Amino acid sequence: ASRRQPTKGLVGVMVVVGIASLLLTVVGAGLVFVPPDQRGVVITIREGGVRPVALEPGLHWVVPFVEWVQPYSISRQSYTMSIAPSEGDVTGDDSIRARTKDGQQVTVDASVIYAIDPAKVVSMHINWQSRYENELVRPAARNTIRDAVSQYSVEEVVSTKRAELEELIATELSKALSDNDLILL
């Protein structure tokens, strides 16, 4: 334009390039990749707040600026409660103190290995979001272990009925976690 040459065609090209870039940016903003060990809960501003089905692994498109994806790992996770300050998920002594049926106090270190049920990721998100470990797994494990230990004497806990105690804890904890969309492994 400064050299007094015609710019009529250049303006048209710039408008087309600008519109194409804007369109590609909006489309690209809606592309979401879900890794194989995760599921994606689509949160939306539409009615209901979330899509009823989680995104499976792969490349998906969500409506940009209206929907976004909250990823959840469906792989094996563990939560450890230990007396050793550096071993558990909580700094310091996080072991479980329980009373046996004969009134003795025992200290139990425990690890819970669990996973989010892939078929129930949306339900788990609605009920727990990212709080499931501290507000579900930890309290459920602690309560289940305390209740189970209270049914045995101290001698049974440390020797003769230890396997039976472990089975009782696994059964009860599995039920508590499955009621809340988690799987005990």
Disulfide bonds with the S-S distance in Angstrom:
none
